Amino acid sequence: MTANAQRFDAVLFDAGGVLVLPDPTVLVPLLDFYGGDTSIEAHRRAHYAGMRDKSHEGSSEDEWLVYDEAYVAAVGVRSAERDEAADVLNRTRTPDLWRWPIPETLVALRRLADAGVPMGVVSNASGQVEGSLNRSVCQVGDGPFVSMRCIVDSHVVGVTKPDPTIFDHALPYFAEFDRSRIAYIGDSVAMDIRSSTGAGLHPILIDPYDDHAGADFERIASVGVIADELCR
């Protein structure tokens, strides 16, 4: 595929569910106590089950009960203990726990960086996201990991998705590109698809388990799909 034939000139990413997940090395022993599956894969799947149910319910950014209930069910917590387990999960899954890098995403980011694709991060967070990503995934400018043009944290800039104006804090770093040729990859229909559509970007949902079959927006199984497209 030639550069002129590519759909996108740049890519923006959400953090949670796209670059990192709630740390399963912490959540596995937490929920094992209630009979939960101890495999990393079960906990990876549980995150997207939670986001699926959160989107279906139309939950706001600060409403996580549906997510927690779906998560504990997905890892097989005993039925009689799911309410307690969901409450414990809610109190344990703090913002700082969104730190486990998704391995295949790291590979895809490196491929995109090596191909010269401009990238950035726009995330609903609590002021911690840049510091967390800097430890294992990416940083603004030069450093040990993949370079991003910007990392926008909703708490820092004072705007939270689904408000599309959060992207006003990122788009000046991509001023040479038309908005419609910038992809935004997220894991939430309510937060990410809605906000990026409103901002005039091209929305893409990470949907590795086909939880949103039949949706009227683009879905991909992993960031590697975009790397395959843009790094030819």
Residue frames relative to the residue before (quaternion, step in Angstrom):
aa qw qx qy qz dx dy dz
M 1.0000 0.0000 0.0000 0.0000 0.00 0.00 0.00
T 0.3447 -0.7416 0.5360 0.2096 3.60 -0.75 0.97
A 0.6751 -0.5007 0.3478 0.4154 3.53 -1.27 0.43
N 0.6675 0.5178 -0.3090 0.4368 3.58 0.96 -0.82
A 0.6813 0.4900 -0.2869 0.4620 3.57 1.17 -0.54
Q 0.5209 0.6468 -0.4183 0.3680 3.60 1.19 -0.27
R 0.4899 -0.6828 0.4641 0.2800 3.55 -1.07 0.75
F 0.8089 0.2608 -0.0910 0.5190 3.57 1.02 -0.80
D 0.3214 -0.7319 0.5724 0.1826 3.53 -1.17 0.74
A 0.7922 0.0581 0.0060 0.6074 3.58 1.21 -0.52
V 0.2126 -0.7682 0.5922 0.1178 3.55 -1.27 0.41
L 0.1327 -0.7465 0.6481 0.0712 3.53 -1.06 0.91
F 0.1922 -0.7947 0.5712 0.0725 3.55 -1.07 0.79
D 0.3976 -0.5832 0.6413 0.3009 3.47 -1.35 0.48
A 0.4761 -0.6604 0.4855 0.3186 3.61 -1.18 0.32
G 0.7589 0.3814 -0.2211 0.4794 3.59 0.48 -1.18
G 0.8220 0.2121 -0.1835 0.4956 3.55 -0.88 0.99
V 0.7168 0.3801 -0.2267 0.5389 3.57 1.29 -0.26
L 0.7832 0.2204 -0.1047 0.5720 3.56 0.86 -1.01
V 0.8090 0.0628 0.0192 0.5841 3.56 0.98 -0.90
L 0.2356 -0.7377 0.6132 0.1562 3.54 -1.37 0.32
P 0.6166 -0.4730 0.4315 0.4581 3.59 -1.24 0.20
D 0.5510 -0.6910 0.3562 0.3034 3.55 -0.66 1.16
P 0.2957 -0.7864 0.5122 0.1786 3.63 -0.36 1.17
T 0.5835 0.5805 -0.3933 0.4096 3.60 1.12 -0.43
V 0.6485 0.4493 -0.3043 0.5338 3.57 1.31 -0.27
L 0.7276 0.4664 -0.2515 0.4357 3.57 0.88 -0.97
V 0.5513 0.6124 -0.4035 0.3978 3.61 1.12 -0.51
P 0.7331 0.3859 -0.2747 0.4881 3.67 0.62 -0.92
L 0.5686 0.5952 -0.3842 0.4181 3.59 1.11 -0.58
L 0.7916 0.3245 -0.1585 0.4930 3.59 0.78 -1.02
D 0.4674 0.6432 -0.4469 0.4100 3.59 1.27 -0.13
F 0.5773 0.6017 -0.3548 0.4229 3.58 1.10 -0.71
Y 0.7462 0.3614 -0.1915 0.5253 3.59 1.15 -0.69
G 0.6608 -0.5303 0.3009 0.4378 3.57 1.23 0.33
G 0.4046 0.7416 -0.4555 0.2807 3.57 1.22 0.24
D 0.5948 -0.5565 0.4509 0.3650 3.55 -1.22 0.60
T 0.3269 -0.7814 0.5054 0.1647 3.57 -0.91 0.91
S 0.5078 0.6550 -0.4328 0.3547 3.61 1.20 0.12
I 0.5624 -0.5881 0.4651 0.3486 3.56 -1.15 0.67
E 0.6404 0.5475 -0.3328 0.4237 3.59 0.93 -0.86
A 0.6320 0.5294 -0.3389 0.4534 3.61 0.98 -0.78
H 0.6880 0.4664 -0.2843 0.4777 3.57 0.99 -0.78
R 0.5807 0.5409 -0.3742 0.4798 3.58 1.12 -0.52
R 0.6663 0.4945 -0.3053 0.4672 3.56 0.86 -0.94
A 0.6374 0.5644 -0.3275 0.4098 3.58 0.98 -0.89
H 0.6051 0.5538 -0.3701 0.4360 3.60 1.01 -0.69
Y 0.7201 0.4407 -0.2695 0.4632 3.58 0.78 -0.96
A 0.5749 0.5457 -0.3789 0.4776 3.59 1.17 -0.46
G 0.6507 0.5148 -0.3062 0.4667 3.54 1.03 -0.80
M 0.6747 0.4804 -0.2965 0.4755 3.57 0.94 -0.85
R 0.5865 0.5632 -0.3578 0.4591 3.59 1.12 -0.66
D 0.7190 0.4365 -0.2648 0.4714 3.57 0.76 -1.02
K 0.6036 0.5543 -0.3488 0.4547 3.56 1.09 -0.69
S 0.6714 0.4833 -0.2916 0.4802 3.57 0.97 -0.85
H 0.6557 0.5223 -0.3164 0.4440 3.58 0.93 -0.87
E 0.6928 0.4607 -0.2653 0.4872 3.56 1.09 -0.73
G 0.3817 -0.7272 0.4814 0.3062 3.58 1.24 -0.37
S 0.2365 0.8047 -0.5137 0.1806 3.58 1.14 0.60
S 0.4723 -0.6661 0.5009 0.2870 3.55 -1.07 0.73
E 0.7330 -0.4386 0.2892 0.4321 3.56 -1.30 0.21
D 0.7644 0.3719 -0.2096 0.4833 3.60 0.96 -0.77
E 0.5885 0.5359 -0.3817 0.4699 3.61 1.25 0.33
W 0.0247 0.8497 -0.5197 0.0861 3.57 -0.35 1.28
L 0.3814 0.7429 -0.4840 0.2615 3.62 1.23 0.09
V 0.6536 0.5105 -0.3175 0.4598 3.59 0.89 -0.90
Y 0.6281 0.5338 -0.3224 0.4654 3.57 1.01 -0.85
D 0.6909 0.4884 -0.2914 0.4462 3.57 0.78 -1.02
E 0.6488 0.5130 -0.3197 0.4622 3.58 0.99 -0.80
A 0.6657 0.4871 -0.3031 0.4772 3.58 0.95 -0.84
Y 0.6259 0.5562 -0.3355 0.4317 3.59 1.01 -0.81
V 0.7162 0.4422 -0.2797 0.4618 3.58 0.70 -1.02
A 0.6164 0.5278 -0.3503 0.4678 3.59 1.08 -0.62
A 0.6661 0.5279 -0.3038 0.4305 3.57 0.94 -0.91
V 0.7166 0.4086 -0.2697 0.4968 3.62 1.03 -0.63
G 0.5793 -0.6578 0.3462 0.3345 3.57 1.27 0.23
V 0.2270 0.7647 -0.5635 0.2148 3.60 1.07 0.64
R 0.5805 -0.6045 0.4192 0.3491 3.57 -1.00 0.83
S 0.5974 -0.6308 0.3625 0.3374 3.57 -0.85 1.04
A 0.6907 0.5018 -0.2879 0.4338 3.57 0.86 -0.93
E 0.7495 0.3932 -0.2095 0.4896 3.58 1.19 -0.45
R 0.4015 0.7554 -0.4552 0.2469 3.59 1.24 0.09
D 0.6259 0.5358 -0.3585 0.4388 3.62 0.97 -0.71
E 0.6794 0.4734 -0.2923 0.4784 3.57 0.89 -0.92
A 0.6577 0.5140 -0.3148 0.4518 3.57 0.93 -0.88
A 0.6422 0.5182 -0.3241 0.4625 3.59 1.00 -0.78
D 0.6434 0.5134 -0.3203 0.4689 3.58 1.04 -0.74
V 0.6523 0.4976 -0.3109 0.4799 3.58 0.99 -0.83
L 0.6258 0.5285 -0.3338 0.4664 3.58 0.99 -0.79
N 0.6496 0.5323 -0.3168 0.4408 3.57 0.90 -0.90
R 0.7172 0.4429 -0.2557 0.4734 3.57 0.98 -0.81
T 0.6813 0.4824 -0.2810 0.4735 3.58 1.21 -0.43
R 0.6828 0.4958 -0.2818 0.4568 3.57 1.02 -0.84
T 0.0190 0.8275 -0.5552 0.0818 3.55 0.46 1.29
P 0.6936 -0.4612 0.3271 0.4464 3.63 -1.19 0.25
D 0.6623 0.5269 -0.3167 0.4283 3.59 0.98 -0.77
L 0.6119 0.5686 -0.3530 0.4216 3.60 1.22 -0.31
W 0.5603 0.5667 -0.4021 0.4508 3.61 1.26 -0.16
R 0.3796 0.7636 -0.4099 0.3238 3.53 0.50 1.25
W 0.5700 0.6149 -0.3859 0.3848 3.63 1.23 -0.18
P 0.3236 -0.7750 0.5019 0.2068 3.63 -0.37 1.15
I 0.4052 -0.6874 0.5464 0.2546 3.55 -0.97 0.86
P 0.4580 -0.7502 0.3847 0.2819 3.61 -0.33 1.21
E 0.7050 0.4564 -0.2917 0.4578 3.61 0.80 -0.89
T 0.5815 0.5606 -0.3730 0.4567 3.58 1.20 -0.45
L 0.6215 0.5421 -0.3450 0.4481 3.59 0.98 -0.77
V 0.6449 0.5094 -0.3158 0.4743 3.58 0.99 -0.83
A 0.6769 0.4990 -0.2941 0.4543 3.58 0.90 -0.93
L 0.6330 0.5296 -0.3336 0.4557 3.60 0.98 -0.78
R 0.6486 0.5116 -0.3235 0.4615 3.56 0.95 -0.82
R 0.6328 0.5233 -0.3278 0.4671 3.58 0.99 -0.79
L 0.6642 0.4984 -0.3038 0.4671 3.58 0.92 -0.89
A 0.6483 0.5144 -0.3151 0.4645 3.57 0.97 -0.84
D 0.6663 0.5045 -0.3030 0.4579 3.58 0.91 -0.89
A 0.6780 0.4685 -0.2814 0.4916 3.58 1.19 -0.57
G 0.5187 -0.6787 0.3934 0.3398 3.59 1.29 0.00
V 0.3704 0.7301 -0.4975 0.2867 3.60 1.17 0.42
P 0.3877 -0.7164 0.5235 0.2498 3.64 -0.72 0.98
M 0.0224 -0.8241 0.5640 -0.0471 3.58 -0.86 1.00
G 0.0233 0.7791 -0.6265 0.0027 3.52 -1.30 0.43
V 0.3471 -0.7171 0.5692 0.2032 3.55 -1.36 0.20
V 0.0085 0.7537 -0.6571 0.0084 3.56 -1.07 0.86
S 0.0962 0.8394 -0.5149 0.1452 3.56 -0.33 1.26
N 0.3946 -0.6176 0.6137 0.2938 3.52 -1.23 0.58
A 0.1745 0.7895 -0.5606 0.1789 3.57 -0.61 1.08
S 0.4988 -0.6671 0.4841 0.2678 3.55 -1.33 -0.16
G 0.7202 -0.4256 0.2389 0.4930 3.54 1.15 0.59
Q 0.6659 0.5438 -0.2796 0.4274 3.57 1.30 -0.21
V 0.5225 0.7198 -0.4003 0.2206 3.57 1.16 -0.57
E 0.6593 0.5083 -0.3439 0.4345 3.61 0.87 -0.78
G 0.6614 0.5044 -0.3119 0.4593 3.57 0.91 -0.85
S 0.6503 0.5137 -0.3148 0.4628 3.57 1.02 -0.77
L 0.6809 0.4807 -0.2916 0.4694 3.59 0.87 -0.92
N 0.6166 0.5778 -0.3392 0.4134 3.57 1.07 -0.73
R 0.6512 0.5449 -0.3143 0.4245 3.59 1.16 -0.49
S 0.8587 0.0999 -0.0026 0.5026 3.60 1.06 -0.53
V 0.7686 0.3881 -0.1868 0.4731 3.61 1.16 -0.40
C 0.7917 -0.1962 0.2217 0.5344 3.57 0.57 -1.15
Q 0.0872 -0.7591 0.6390 0.0883 3.51 -1.36 0.18
V 0.5355 -0.5710 0.4935 0.3791 3.54 -1.30 0.24
G 0.8211 0.1566 -0.1460 0.5291 3.54 -0.75 1.07
D 0.7850 -0.3268 0.2407 0.4679 3.52 -1.27 -0.43
G 0.2927 0.7403 -0.5713 0.1997 3.55 -1.17 0.62
P 0.7392 -0.4510 0.2790 0.4152 3.55 -1.28 -0.09
F 0.7423 0.3601 -0.2082 0.5253 3.57 1.19 -0.41
V 0.7520 -0.3663 0.2671 0.4785 3.59 -1.22 -0.29
S 0.4133 -0.7259 0.5032 0.2215 3.55 -0.98 0.90
M 0.1171 -0.7634 0.6334 0.0490 3.55 -1.03 0.93
R 0.4994 -0.6357 0.4885 0.3283 3.56 -1.14 0.55
C 0.7935 -0.0538 0.0501 0.6041 3.60 1.10 -0.64
I 0.1160 -0.7245 0.6686 0.1206 3.53 -1.35 0.37
V 0.1016 -0.8209 0.5620 -0.0037 3.56 -0.35 1.31
D 0.1275 -0.7765 0.6169 0.0163 3.55 -0.78 1.16
S 0.4902 -0.7025 0.4264 0.2904 3.60 -0.64 1.10
H 0.6377 0.5309 -0.3342 0.4470 3.59 1.01 -0.76
V 0.6651 0.5125 -0.2983 0.4539 3.56 0.99 -0.82
V 0.7672 0.3690 -0.1995 0.4852 3.59 0.87 -0.93
G 0.4594 -0.7316 0.4146 0.2861 3.59 1.24 -0.18
V 0.6601 0.4169 -0.3168 0.5387 3.59 1.19 0.47
T 0.1408 -0.8120 0.5654 0.0335 3.58 -0.85 1.00
K 0.4847 -0.6157 0.5301 0.3241 3.56 -1.02 0.78
P 0.5187 -0.0558 -0.8508 -0.0633 1.67 -2.17 1.25
D 0.3612 0.7065 -0.5276 0.3034 3.62 1.13 0.33
P 0.3589 -0.7777 0.4682 0.2172 3.62 -0.45 1.13
T 0.5631 0.6222 -0.3983 0.3703 3.60 1.17 -0.32
I 0.4468 0.6585 -0.4811 0.3680 3.61 1.20 -0.02
F 0.6462 0.5393 -0.3241 0.4318 3.60 1.08 -0.67
D 0.5084 0.6356 -0.4248 0.3963 3.58 1.24 -0.23
H 0.6519 0.5118 -0.3111 0.4651 3.57 1.20 -0.44
A 0.7023 0.4262 -0.2601 0.5075 3.58 1.27 -0.24
L 0.6618 0.5839 -0.3213 0.3433 3.56 0.88 -0.92
P 0.5651 0.5761 -0.4209 0.4143 3.68 1.02 -0.39
Y 0.6353 0.5227 -0.3304 0.4625 3.61 1.18 -0.46
F 0.7286 0.3267 -0.1932 0.5701 3.55 1.35 -0.17
A 0.1903 0.8582 -0.4634 0.1120 3.54 1.20 0.60
E 0.6305 0.5546 -0.3435 0.4205 3.59 1.14 -0.46
F 0.7007 0.4562 -0.2612 0.4824 3.60 1.26 -0.21
D 0.4957 -0.6089 0.5281 0.3236 3.53 -1.20 0.58
R 0.5724 -0.6270 0.4016 0.3435 3.59 -0.92 0.89
S 0.6650 0.5379 -0.3139 0.4122 3.55 0.94 -0.85
R 0.6907 0.4391 -0.2669 0.5088 3.58 1.27 -0.30
I 0.5672 0.5187 -0.4046 0.4955 3.55 1.25 0.51
A 0.2665 -0.7625 0.5709 0.1472 3.59 -0.69 1.09
Y 0.1070 -0.7518 0.6439 0.0936 3.55 -1.17 0.67
I 0.1429 -0.8127 0.5644 0.0236 3.55 -0.61 1.20
G 0.1166 0.7978 -0.5799 0.1171 3.56 -0.67 1.13
D 0.4364 -0.7073 0.4936 0.2564 3.57 -1.29 0.03
S 0.6773 0.4536 -0.2822 0.5059 3.59 1.28 0.14
V 0.4174 -0.6941 0.5274 0.2567 3.55 -0.83 0.99
A 0.7116 0.4822 -0.2676 0.4353 3.57 0.78 -1.06
M 0.7521 0.3877 -0.2152 0.4875 3.58 0.92 -0.87
D 0.8038 0.3705 -0.1624 0.4363 3.57 0.62 -1.17
I 0.6810 0.4592 -0.2968 0.4870 3.57 0.83 -0.92
R 0.6709 0.5117 -0.2982 0.4462 3.57 0.87 -0.94
S 0.7208 0.4584 -0.2728 0.4426 3.58 0.75 -1.00
S 0.6925 0.4718 -0.2990 0.4566 3.59 0.86 -0.86
T 0.5928 0.5411 -0.3603 0.4754 3.57 1.12 -0.59
G 0.6726 0.5054 -0.2881 0.4573 3.55 0.94 -0.91
A 0.6804 0.4764 -0.2809 0.4808 3.57 1.17 -0.59
G 0.5383 -0.6516 0.3925 0.3628 3.59 1.25 -0.07
L 0.4768 0.6477 -0.4492 0.3891 3.57 1.26 0.34
H 0.4980 -0.6033 0.5049 0.3649 3.56 -1.31 -0.05
P 0.2283 -0.8172 0.5135 0.1279 3.62 -0.34 1.19
I 0.0103 -0.7704 0.6374 -0.0097 3.54 -1.13 0.80
L 0.2387 -0.7807 0.5645 0.1222 3.57 -0.87 0.98
I 0.3584 -0.6671 0.6082 0.2382 3.55 -1.04 0.84
D 0.1081 0.8009 -0.5712 0.1434 3.58 -0.54 1.20
P 0.0415 -0.8774 0.4773 0.0252 3.60 0.61 1.11
Y 0.7483 0.3654 -0.2115 0.5116 3.58 1.19 -0.41
D 0.4795 -0.7063 0.4090 0.3226 3.56 1.28 0.43
D 0.2206 0.8156 -0.5016 0.1857 3.55 0.99 0.88
H 0.7555 0.3446 -0.1809 0.5270 3.59 1.21 -0.39
A 0.0996 0.8233 -0.5477 0.1113 3.56 0.99 0.85
G 0.7971 0.2851 -0.2296 0.4802 3.55 -0.99 0.91
A 0.4342 0.7001 -0.4655 0.3234 3.59 1.25 0.02
D 0.4536 -0.7099 0.4804 0.2438 3.56 -1.18 0.63
F 0.6357 0.4499 -0.3565 0.5162 3.58 1.17 0.57
E 0.6249 -0.5656 0.3819 0.3791 3.56 -1.23 0.40
R 0.0789 -0.7800 0.6205 0.0206 3.54 -1.06 0.85
I 0.0591 -0.7767 0.6262 0.0348 3.55 -1.14 0.70
A 0.5347 -0.6461 0.4462 0.3124 3.56 -1.19 0.55
S 0.8010 -0.0478 0.0654 0.5932 3.59 1.12 -0.62
V 0.6480 -0.4960 0.4002 0.4171 3.55 -1.30 0.23
G 0.5380 0.6375 -0.3921 0.3879 3.57 1.20 -0.46
V 0.5751 0.5807 -0.3823 0.4311 3.61 1.11 -0.54
I 0.6740 0.4670 -0.2928 0.4919 3.59 0.96 -0.83
A 0.6188 0.5289 -0.3478 0.4652 3.59 1.03 -0.70
D 0.6290 0.5297 -0.3369 0.4585 3.57 0.99 -0.79
E 0.6826 0.4988 -0.2868 0.4505 3.57 0.99 -0.83
L 0.7890 0.3743 -0.1742 0.4551 3.57 0.81 -1.02
C 0.7144 0.4538 -0.2546 0.4679 3.58 1.19 -0.34
R 0.3708 0.7262 -0.4972 0.2966 3.59 1.16 0.46
